[in-house]
Amino acid sequence: MANKQSRFLIDTYFAAFNAGDTKKMESLVTDDLIHDVNQGERRVGKDKFWSFNVHMTRCYKERLSDIVLFVNDDGTRAAAEFIVHGSYIGSDNGLPPANGQTYKLPAGSFFEIRDGHIARITTYYNLQNWIDQVSEGVEETVAEEA
């Protein structure tokens, strides 16, 4: 039963992500959530997750497809592989300038589940692949504007 409940929890999380419903996502995590993002610092706490979501909403519009979810028997751990389809809508510090570039890349997340909530989210993707995709044509656009 715990496996089915955890599967439903993670499915609900991904549905909220795809709907852009960050309030729903935040309702599914523990107050002491551990959030590890690709190439970034560990964030601890629901408030830091909220801040991260505000930032992401400002810079990116993303949708996940081809989600394959694995949940262990006792429902305490889960892993998902998926494809991220995105638009880079607001420049992010230290990254190429944003002008609505689109990207598509494989990614994965790992989850720890405790008391019916997500207690840890760790996400990985190939950052260089993303940079290459959003950088295509940027030099030409800058040169044309000059």
Backbone torsions as a table, in degrees:
resi	resn	phi	psi	omega
1	MET	NA	-40.9	-179.4
2	ALA	-60.2	-36.4	178.6
3	ASN	-60.8	-46.0	-179.4
4	LYS	-65.4	-40.2	179.1
5	GLN	-65.0	-42.5	179.6
6	SER	-67.4	-39.1	176.7
7	ARG	-61.1	-43.6	178.2
8	PHE	-63.3	-40.8	178.6
9	LEU	-59.1	-49.3	-177.9
10	ILE	-70.3	-39.2	175.2
11	ASP	-59.4	-41.1	178.4
12	THR	-64.7	-40.7	178.2
13	TYR	-60.3	-47.8	-179.6
14	PHE	-67.2	-36.5	176.7
15	ALA	-63.5	-41.2	177.4
16	ALA	-65.0	-41.0	177.2
17	PHE	-57.7	-50.3	-177.3
18	ASN	-65.8	-26.1	178.1
19	ALA	-85.7	-5.9	-176.8
20	GLY	71.1	22.3	-176.2
21	ASP	-93.9	79.1	-176.7
22	THR	-67.2	-29.7	177.0
23	LYS	-62.1	-41.2	177.9
24	LYS	-65.6	-44.0	178.3
25	MET	-57.0	-45.5	-178.2
26	GLU	-65.7	-29.2	179.0
27	SER	-71.6	-15.2	-176.0
28	LEU	-94.8	-3.2	-176.5
29	VAL	-110.0	157.7	177.4
30	THR	-73.5	159.6	177.6
31	ASP	-63.3	-28.9	-179.2
32	ASP	-103.8	31.6	-179.3
33	LEU	-48.3	137.1	169.4
34	ILE	-101.6	122.7	-176.9
35	HIS	-124.2	109.0	178.0
36	ASP	-105.6	120.1	179.1
37	VAL	-107.8	155.0	179.7
38	ASN	-56.2	130.8	175.4
39	GLN	57.5	27.3	-177.6
40	GLY	-136.0	179.9	-179.2
41	GLU	-83.9	156.9	175.8
42	ARG	-72.7	133.8	176.1
43	ARG	-112.7	132.9	180.0
44	VAL	-120.8	126.5	176.9
45	GLY	112.1	148.4	-180.0
46	LYS	-63.0	-33.9	-179.9
47	ASP	-64.3	-37.3	177.5
48	LYS	-70.6	-34.5	175.8
49	PHE	-64.3	-41.7	176.8
50	TRP	-59.1	-48.6	179.8
51	SER	-59.3	-42.6	177.9
52	PHE	-59.4	-45.1	-179.5
53	ASN	-63.9	-38.2	177.2
54	VAL	-61.3	-46.9	179.5
55	HIS	-61.3	-48.1	-178.4
56	MET	-61.9	-39.7	179.4
57	THR	-64.2	-33.9	178.6
58	ARG	-70.7	-36.4	-171.9
59	CYS	-99.8	-25.2	-169.9
60	TYR	-138.6	147.1	168.5
61	LYS	-123.7	114.1	-172.8
62	GLU	-129.0	152.5	174.8
63	ARG	-138.5	140.2	-179.9
64	LEU	-105.0	141.3	175.5
65	SER	-134.9	172.8	176.3
66	ASP	52.1	42.2	-178.1
67	ILE	-74.3	125.5	173.7
68	VAL	-116.8	120.8	-173.5
69	LEU	-113.8	134.4	176.2
70	PHE	-121.3	132.9	178.6
71	VAL	-130.6	133.6	179.8
72	ASN	-70.9	166.9	-172.6
73	ASP	-58.8	-39.4	-177.2
74	ASP	-89.1	1.8	173.8
75	GLY	74.7	17.1	-178.2
76	THR	-94.0	-15.0	180.0
77	ARG	-137.1	148.3	176.7
78	ALA	-147.4	157.0	175.9
79	ALA	-141.6	146.2	179.6
80	ALA	-139.8	141.2	172.0
81	GLU	-116.3	142.2	-176.0
82	PHE	-160.1	171.8	174.9
83	ILE	-109.1	130.4	176.7
84	VAL	-96.4	124.6	173.8
85	HIS	-110.9	117.9	-173.9
86	GLY	-140.0	167.0	171.4
87	SER	-127.1	135.0	-179.8
88	TYR	-94.9	100.8	-167.8
89	ILE	-105.2	-13.6	178.9
90	GLY	-146.6	129.0	-175.6
91	SER	-56.7	134.5	179.8
92	ASP	-106.3	136.5	-176.9
93	ASN	-51.0	126.0	176.7
94	GLY	82.5	2.2	-179.2
95	LEU	-117.4	167.8	179.5
96	PRO	-55.7	156.9	177.9
97	PRO	-65.9	146.1	-179.9
98	ALA	-94.0	138.1	172.2
99	ASN	-147.3	37.3	178.4
100	GLY	84.2	13.6	179.7
101	GLN	-57.5	146.2	176.0
102	THR	-104.8	157.4	180.0
103	TYR	-151.1	159.6	179.0
104	LYS	-147.2	120.7	-179.7
105	LEU	-152.1	151.3	176.6
106	PRO	-74.9	149.1	179.1
107	ALA	-151.6	171.2	177.6
108	GLY	-148.9	151.5	176.1
109	SER	-132.8	148.0	176.1
110	PHE	-120.2	140.8	-175.4
111	PHE	-128.3	144.2	168.0
112	GLU	-114.5	134.2	-174.3
113	ILE	-121.0	132.6	-178.8
114	ARG	-141.7	128.5	175.9
115	ASP	52.8	40.9	175.7
116	GLY	77.7	10.0	179.0
117	HIS	-130.7	160.7	177.0
118	ILE	-81.6	122.9	-177.3
119	ALA	-102.8	-20.0	177.4
120	ARG	-149.4	138.5	172.4
121	ILE	-129.6	123.7	175.9
122	THR	-124.7	123.7	-175.5
123	THR	-122.6	138.8	179.0
124	TYR	-131.7	144.2	172.0
125	TYR	-157.5	171.3	-178.6
126	ASN	-88.6	99.7	-177.2
127	LEU	-60.2	-40.1	-179.4
128	GLN	-63.8	-37.5	176.0
129	ASN	-60.4	-45.1	178.7
130	TRP	-62.0	-46.6	179.9
131	ILE	-59.9	-44.8	178.8
132	ASP	-59.2	-42.8	-178.6
133	GLN	-66.1	-43.4	-177.2
134	VAL	-81.0	-14.5	179.0
135	SER	-87.1	-18.4	179.5
136	GLU	-59.2	123.3	177.8
137	GLY	85.6	-10.3	-178.7
138	VAL	-65.7	-43.4	-179.5
139	GLU	-62.0	-40.9	179.7
140	GLU	-65.3	-41.1	-179.9
141	THR	-63.7	-44.9	179.7
142	VAL	-62.6	-42.3	-179.7
143	ALA	-64.7	-39.2	-180.0
144	GLU	-66.1	-33.0	-178.4
145	GLU	-75.9	-23.2	-175.0
146	ALA	-74.5	NA	NA
